[in-house]
């Protein structure tokens, strides 16, 4: 069963310099109070709160979230996968993988690999079980290439403005 995902072109939201400052500050500390944020950008608390609410309503700020350090909770294997899938099974496989809690990101890519995926695992054994019992059993998988992260030099959350 293949489900088509409609392509939506969303209108571009114009950001002024204050919006950019607010976003950049919130990227560093999403829990900063409106009062402290207002001091940083030189506006009133009410004005900053209004701007943040507008950024949320316009979909510029998608959500606020906690970023967890996986190693601190016993998740020691970070792996990237290139998964080649027969085109007729692509949407089905993507839907199944996107619902798996071990998969942290999943992208449909150009080039020889159809899906690029990142997963976090407690150890190599958990990754092996995921490969054998989940990934390899999915319909239309023709090849899987896996690379395990050795050292993270940089990881950016959010976009540059």
Backbone bond lengths (Angstrom), bond angles and torsions (degrees), N, CA, C in turn:
res aa  C-N    CA-C-N  psi(-1)  N-CA   C-N-CA  omega(-1)  CA-C   N-CA-C  phi
1 X - - - 1.437 - - 1.521 108.79 -
2 X 1.281 116.61 124.79 1.458 121.32 -177.93 1.514 109.60 -114.94
3 X 1.324 115.38 127.89 1.456 119.26 177.25 1.508 108.31 -109.15
4 X 1.294 116.08 131.00 1.465 121.08 -179.84 1.515 108.59 -87.54
5 X 1.321 115.50 136.18 1.452 121.18 177.17 1.522 107.68 -100.86
6 X 1.341 117.00 117.28 1.458 118.90 -178.13 1.531 111.12 -65.45
7 X 1.304 114.98 146.04 1.456 120.81 177.40 1.521 107.21 -92.49
8 X 1.318 115.67 120.66 1.460 121.26 179.92 1.516 108.50 -111.02
9 X 1.312 116.16 132.74 1.440 120.86 173.06 1.515 106.90 -101.47
10 X 1.315 115.68 110.15 1.453 120.56 -179.10 1.518 109.39 -88.16
11 X 1.325 116.33 146.22 1.464 118.49 177.07 1.531 110.19 -65.38
12 X 1.312 115.56 143.83 1.458 121.23 179.26 1.522 108.45 -77.78
13 X 1.313 116.01 133.07 1.458 121.65 178.64 1.527 107.73 -93.48
14 X 1.308 116.30 127.37 1.460 121.04 178.93 1.530 109.15 -82.41
15 X 1.321 116.11 127.00 1.457 122.01 179.09 1.518 109.55 -107.14
16 X 1.323 116.48 136.62 1.457 118.94 173.15 1.536 108.53 -94.11
17 X 1.306 117.39 179.83 1.461 121.59 -175.21 1.533 111.23 -63.31
18 X 1.314 117.86 -36.48 1.482 120.30 179.53 1.526 110.16 -66.96
19 X 1.341 117.59 -42.53 1.468 120.40 176.00 1.520 110.34 -57.56
20 X 1.317 116.41 -43.41 1.471 121.01 179.91 1.525 110.74 -63.27
21 X 1.320 116.96 -42.14 1.463 120.37 178.01 1.526 110.37 -61.94
22 X 1.320 116.32 -46.36 1.468 120.81 179.89 1.529 110.31 -58.90
23 X 1.303 116.64 -47.58 1.471 120.59 -179.13 1.524 110.60 -62.46
24 X 1.319 117.63 -45.39 1.470 120.22 -179.49 1.523 111.89 -62.97
25 X 1.311 117.69 -38.06 1.463 120.71 177.15 1.525 110.07 -67.03
26 X 1.332 117.24 -44.78 1.464 120.75 -179.47 1.527 112.06 -66.71
27 X 1.330 118.17 -27.47 1.466 120.16 176.20 1.523 110.61 -65.04
28 X 1.323 116.87 -31.78 1.465 121.43 178.73 1.527 110.68 -82.42
29 X 1.343 116.68 -41.17 1.455 121.33 -177.74 1.519 109.64 -142.90
30 X 1.318 116.01 88.70 1.460 121.51 -178.78 1.515 113.86 -69.05
31 X 1.331 117.62 -9.30 1.466 121.23 179.98 1.526 111.91 -99.58
32 X 1.325 117.72 3.72 1.456 119.83 -179.24 1.529 109.73 -59.97
33 X 1.326 116.24 138.38 1.461 120.56 -179.75 1.524 109.96 -69.75
34 X 1.331 114.91 156.30 1.464 119.36 176.51 1.528 110.66 -61.21
35 X 1.325 117.33 -34.24 1.470 121.43 179.31 1.527 110.40 -63.26
36 X 1.340 116.95 -48.20 1.469 120.02 179.78 1.522 111.30 -67.94
37 X 1.309 116.12 -38.03 1.464 120.69 177.81 1.529 110.18 -62.99
38 X 1.322 116.44 -41.01 1.471 121.35 178.57 1.522 110.98 -61.58
39 X 1.330 116.83 -41.41 1.472 120.48 177.82 1.521 110.67 -61.70
40 X 1.326 116.32 -40.45 1.475 121.03 -178.18 1.531 112.28 -64.31
41 X 1.325 117.07 -38.37 1.475 120.07 -174.93 1.524 113.50 -102.37
42 X 1.337 117.49 -4.98 1.457 120.27 175.55 1.520 115.06 79.12
43 X 1.321 117.01 30.78 1.467 121.41 175.65 1.520 108.96 -123.01
44 X 1.330 116.09 174.40 1.463 120.33 174.67 1.524 109.53 -76.38
45 X 1.343 115.21 161.09 1.461 120.13 177.95 1.522 110.23 -60.54
46 X 1.325 117.27 -41.42 1.463 121.88 -178.96 1.534 110.51 -63.54
47 X 1.331 116.88 -42.24 1.475 120.75 179.81 1.527 110.86 -64.50
48 X 1.338 116.62 -41.57 1.476 120.17 179.70 1.527 109.80 -67.28
49 X 1.319 117.31 -43.82 1.464 120.46 179.01 1.526 110.41 -60.08
50 X 1.318 116.75 -41.15 1.463 121.11 178.30 1.524 110.79 -62.96
51 X 1.335 116.31 -43.53 1.472 119.67 179.34 1.528 111.45 -64.15
52 X 1.333 117.29 -43.43 1.471 120.50 179.08 1.529 109.81 -62.38
53 X 1.329 117.05 -44.20 1.465 120.13 178.38 1.525 111.52 -60.93
54 X 1.331 117.29 -40.01 1.467 121.03 178.05 1.526 110.26 -65.45
55 X 1.342 117.45 -40.93 1.469 120.72 177.85 1.528 110.82 -62.48
56 X 1.315 116.55 -36.71 1.470 120.79 177.18 1.527 110.29 -69.37
57 X 1.324 116.74 -48.75 1.466 121.55 -178.32 1.530 111.51 -61.22
58 X 1.332 117.49 -35.12 1.462 121.51 179.77 1.528 112.99 -83.20
59 X 1.332 117.25 0.02 1.459 120.60 177.58 1.511 114.56 78.68
60 X 1.334 118.12 9.50 1.469 120.27 177.18 1.527 108.82 -71.36
61 X 1.320 116.84 -49.59 1.462 121.29 171.47 1.521 105.71 -91.31
62 X 1.311 114.98 114.06 1.461 121.39 -175.92 1.521 111.50 -77.68
63 X 1.333 116.28 -44.62 1.455 121.15 -179.95 1.526 108.88 -171.02
64 X 1.314 115.07 163.58 1.460 121.96 171.87 1.517 106.32 -106.07
65 X 1.328 116.28 138.74 1.454 118.98 -175.94 1.523 110.49 -150.28
66 X 1.310 116.50 162.38 1.458 122.14 173.63 1.525 107.75 -92.52
67 X 1.310 116.62 138.95 1.460 121.82 176.01 1.520 106.92 -101.54
68 X 1.311 115.27 117.32 1.460 122.06 -174.90 1.526 109.40 -94.53
69 X 1.334 116.26 137.13 1.457 121.29 172.92 1.529 107.01 -83.82
70 X 1.335 118.21 107.83 1.472 120.06 -173.29 1.524 113.63 -59.27
71 X 1.321 117.92 -37.45 1.465 120.37 -177.46 1.528 111.68 -63.37
72 X 1.341 117.22 -30.97 1.465 121.02 -178.72 1.521 112.34 -70.33
73 X 1.335 116.87 -16.08 1.468 119.70 178.45 1.537 111.44 -116.69
74 X 1.334 116.18 20.79 1.456 120.72 172.53 1.511 115.91 84.14
75 X 1.330 117.73 18.62 1.465 120.68 176.76 1.525 106.57 -103.96
76 X 1.339 116.04 106.32 1.458 120.98 -167.37 1.519 115.68 -109.94
77 X 1.328 118.29 -6.65 1.458 120.56 -178.08 1.530 109.19 -118.63
78 X 1.330 114.26 120.47 1.464 121.90 176.08 1.520 106.29 -114.55
79 X 1.322 116.69 120.93 1.466 119.89 -174.17 1.526 111.08 -131.69
80 X 1.319 114.40 145.50 1.462 122.35 176.95 1.521 107.81 -112.92
81 X 1.323 115.48 136.92 1.454 121.41 -176.12 1.522 109.91 -125.13
82 X 1.313 116.57 137.71 1.454 122.82 166.63 1.516 105.64 -108.48
83 X 1.327 115.88 117.35 1.463 121.64 -173.11 1.518 108.72 -116.55
84 X 1.309 115.84 115.56 1.462 120.94 176.16 1.522 108.03 -86.95
85 X 1.324 115.11 127.84 1.464 121.14 -176.45 1.525 108.64 -130.10
86 X 1.330 115.92 138.47 1.459 119.18 173.65 1.528 108.12 -58.36
87 X 1.335 117.77 135.85 1.470 120.29 -175.20 1.522 114.81 -52.16
88 X 1.329 118.20 -37.52 1.466 119.69 -177.66 1.527 113.07 -67.87
89 X 1.347 117.89 -15.85 1.456 121.56 -179.55 1.533 112.60 -107.71
90 X 1.312 116.91 0.11 1.467 120.79 -171.80 1.531 112.33 -57.56
91 X 1.312 118.75 -52.85 1.469 121.05 -177.26 1.523 111.72 -64.68
92 X 1.319 116.87 -39.60 1.466 120.87 179.19 1.528 110.91 -62.44
93 X 1.334 116.31 -47.56 1.464 121.35 179.73 1.526 110.21 -63.90
94 X 1.325 116.75 -43.66 1.467 120.41 -179.68 1.530 110.88 -61.64
95 X 1.319 117.15 -40.51 1.465 120.50 179.10 1.519 110.83 -63.94
96 X 1.319 117.05 -45.18 1.472 121.15 -179.39 1.525 110.46 -63.43
97 X 1.339 116.95 -47.60 1.464 120.29 -177.86 1.528 111.90 -67.21
98 X 1.326 117.27 -36.61 1.463 119.59 -178.34 1.523 112.13 -66.98
99 X 1.317 117.77 -18.84 1.463 121.57 178.55 1.521 112.84 -91.65
100 X 1.327 118.00 -5.21 1.462 121.29 -178.42 1.525 109.92 -82.77
101 X 1.328 118.91 127.57 1.464 121.16 -177.48 1.533 114.04 -65.75
102 X 1.319 118.36 -19.10 1.465 120.50 178.42 1.526 111.83 -77.88
103 X 1.322 117.74 -18.19 1.465 123.00 -179.50 1.524 108.11 -90.16
104 X 1.336 115.97 120.17 1.471 120.20 -177.78 1.520 112.82 -95.94
105 X 1.323 117.29 -26.84 1.463 120.56 175.62 1.517 109.02 -153.04
106 X 1.331 114.88 150.69 1.456 121.11 -176.84 1.517 108.24 -149.75
107 X 1.325 116.40 126.44 1.462 121.83 -175.95 1.522 110.64 -131.84
108 X 1.302 116.25 142.56 1.463 122.21 169.83 1.525 105.62 -88.73
109 X 1.329 117.10 121.41 1.456 122.16 -172.55 1.528 111.44 -117.41
110 X 1.326 115.05 159.14 1.460 119.90 170.27 1.527 108.39 -79.87
111 X 1.316 116.74 172.80 1.460 120.67 178.49 1.511 111.02 90.43
112 X 1.334 115.64 -169.98 1.461 119.79 -173.20 1.525 114.07 -66.49
113 X 1.311 118.53 -29.52 1.461 120.02 177.87 1.514 109.63 -91.33
114 X 1.292 115.54 137.30 1.457 119.70 -178.69 1.524 112.05 -87.55
115 X 1.335 117.39 -37.75 1.450 121.20 -179.52 1.521 110.43 -122.39
116 X 1.312 115.55 136.10 1.466 121.52 172.95 1.521 105.45 -115.00
117 X 1.331 115.85 128.20 1.451 120.28 -170.78 1.523 109.91 -134.84
118 X 1.330 116.14 147.54 1.453 122.21 172.47 1.512 107.70 -120.31
119 X 1.331 116.14 139.43 1.450 120.87 177.61 1.512 111.16 -136.90
120 X 1.315 115.78 150.92 1.459 122.43 176.00 1.523 108.94 -118.54
121 X 1.348 115.29 133.02 1.455 121.45 -174.53 1.526 110.39 -134.94
122 X 1.334 116.49 148.42 1.462 120.62 178.74 1.528 110.67 -60.38
123 X 1.320 115.80 -40.34 1.462 120.86 -176.48 1.525 108.76 -160.83
124 X 1.332 115.44 179.90 1.468 120.34 -178.73 1.531 111.59 -64.07
125 X 1.331 117.08 -32.85 1.456 120.11 -179.62 1.533 110.82 -65.62
126 X 1.330 117.38 -40.77 1.462 119.45 178.12 1.526 110.23 -65.19
127 X 1.341 117.13 -37.95 1.459 119.99 177.60 1.531 110.44 -65.75
128 X 1.322 117.06 -39.99 1.462 120.43 179.16 1.530 111.33 -63.15
129 X 1.311 117.47 -41.57 1.468 121.29 177.22 1.530 109.74 -62.88
130 X 1.344 116.99 -43.71 1.468 120.90 177.29 1.530 110.41 -57.88
131 X 1.322 116.84 -45.39 1.463 120.53 -179.52 1.531 110.96 -63.24
132 X 1.328 116.79 -52.34 1.459 121.11 -173.87 1.527 113.42 -71.02
133 X 1.339 116.51 -41.44 1.465 119.40 -172.75 1.520 113.64 -95.01
134 X 1.316 118.62 -18.82 1.461 120.50 -177.02 1.526 110.73 -115.26
135 X 1.323 115.91 -67.22 1.458 120.15 -170.36 1.527 112.67 -64.74
136 X 1.325 117.57 -50.41 1.462 120.55 -176.84 1.517 113.51 -67.39
137 X 1.330 117.52 -17.81 1.470 120.18 -177.95 1.529 112.26 -89.64
138 X 1.325 118.08 -8.25 1.465 120.63 -177.61 1.524 111.26 -71.79
139 X 1.328 117.39 147.27 1.466 120.33 -178.00 1.536 111.46 -69.99
140 X 1.318 115.64 139.49 1.457 120.61 172.39 1.510 116.28 82.82
141 X 1.333 118.61 3.06 1.466 120.45 177.69 1.526 107.58 -73.65
142 X 1.338 115.88 122.04 1.466 118.80 -179.76 1.520 112.38 -105.67
143 X 1.342 117.76 -25.18 1.462 120.09 174.57 1.519 109.92 -162.52
144 X 1.334 113.95 153.60 1.463 121.50 178.19 1.512 107.53 -135.38
145 X 1.330 115.61 126.48 1.459 121.89 174.93 1.517 106.29 -115.14
146 X 1.332 117.19 129.68 1.461 121.11 -176.00 1.518 110.04 -124.86
147 X 1.325 115.29 134.75 1.458 121.32 173.95 1.518 108.06 -127.46
148 X 1.333 116.30 129.36 1.460 121.73 -179.65 1.518 108.70 -96.12
149 X 1.327 115.31 134.07 1.457 121.92 179.58 1.524 110.31 -68.30
150 X 1.324 116.14 132.28 1.463 121.28 176.43 1.527 110.16 -97.94
151 X 1.340 116.90 -47.62 1.461 121.28 -177.77 1.521 109.48 -147.95
152 X 1.318 117.06 133.02 1.462 122.27 178.62 1.528 107.65 -97.73
153 X 1.324 116.66 111.32 1.457 120.76 178.19 1.519 112.24 -86.21
154 X 1.312 116.30 -30.93 1.455 120.47 179.30 1.526 108.91 -157.36
155 X 1.297 115.39 139.02 1.449 121.80 174.34 1.508 107.16 -145.02
156 X 1.301 117.27 115.74 1.457 122.16 -175.17 1.515 109.67 -104.67
157 X 1.313 115.36 130.11 1.452 120.86 173.94 1.518 107.33 -98.34
158 X 1.286 117.35 132.27 1.458 120.66 179.84 1.512 111.82 84.07
159 X 1.302 115.46 -175.32 1.453 122.16 -175.06 1.518 111.32 -107.66
160 X 1.308 114.71 158.29 1.461 118.81 170.25 1.520 107.68 -81.12
161 X 1.290 116.52 149.31 1.449 120.13 179.90 1.512 110.49 -113.29
